[in-house]
């Protein structure tokens, strides 16, 4: 698996410490939001040239690792 730490940084002085893609001011949650809205990987790469395919893969690796460490509870609906 890709080491997301090579592509994602946290700096308190940038976006109030949100995780961002290194070398940009693009937050991980912003990128995930674009994908949730239906943007394709190609659209993101075209519109944000500072983002590499590896950086996008790092966003997914970061999200997967972060969610694996969290307990989540369903909101507004019953599970199963």
C-alpha positions in Angstrom: 0.0 0.0 0.0 1.1 3.5 -0.8 2.6 5.4 2.2 0.2 8.4 2.4 2.6 10.3 4.7 4.7 11.1 1.6 1.8 13.1 0.1 -0.3 14.4 3.0 0.7 16.9 5.6 -0.7 18.6 8.6 0.5 22.1 9.4 -1.4 24.2 12.1 -0.9 27.4 10.0 -2.5 25.9 6.9 -6.3 25.5 6.8 -6.4 25.4 10.6 -4.4 22.1 10.7 -6.6 20.1 8.3 -4.8 17.3 6.4 -3.8 18.7 3.0 -2.0 17.4 -0.1 1.7 18.5 0.4 2.6 21.5 -1.6 -1.0 22.7 -2.0 -3.7 24.2 0.1 -6.1 21.4 -1.0 -7.6 19.6 2.0 -8.1 15.9 2.0 -11.8 16.4 2.8 -12.1 18.8 -0.2 -10.8 16.2 -2.6 -13.1 13.5 -1.1 -15.9 15.9 -1.5 -15.2 16.4 -5.2 -15.3 12.7 -5.7 -18.5 12.4 -3.7 -20.0 15.1 -6.0 -19.2 12.9 -9.0 -15.9 14.4 -10.2 -13.7 11.9 -11.9 -10.0 11.4 -11.1 -9.3 12.8 -14.6 -11.3 16.0 -13.9 -9.5 16.5 -10.6 -6.1 16.0 -12.2 -7.0 18.4 -15.1 -8.4 21.1 -12.8 -5.7 20.9 -10.1 -2.4 20.3 -11.9 -0.5 20.3 -8.6 -2.3 17.0 -7.7 -0.6 13.8 -8.9 -2.3 10.4 -9.3 -0.2 9.2 -6.4 -1.5 12.0 -4.2 -5.0 11.0 -5.0 -4.2 7.4 -4.1 -2.7 8.8 -0.9 -6.1 10.5 -0.1 -7.8 7.1 -0.3 -5.0 5.4 1.8 -5.3 8.1 4.4 -9.1 7.8 4.6 -8.9 4.0 4.8 -6.4 4.1 7.6 -8.2 6.9 9.5 -11.6 5.2 9.3 -10.1 1.8 10.3 -9.0 3.5 13.5 -12.4 5.0 14.3 -15.6 3.7 15.7 -18.4 5.0 13.7 -22.1 5.0 14.4 -25.0 5.2 11.9 -26.8 8.5 11.8 -30.5 8.5 11.2 -31.0 4.9 10.1 -30.7 1.5 11.6 -27.8 -0.7 10.6 -28.5 -4.0 8.8 
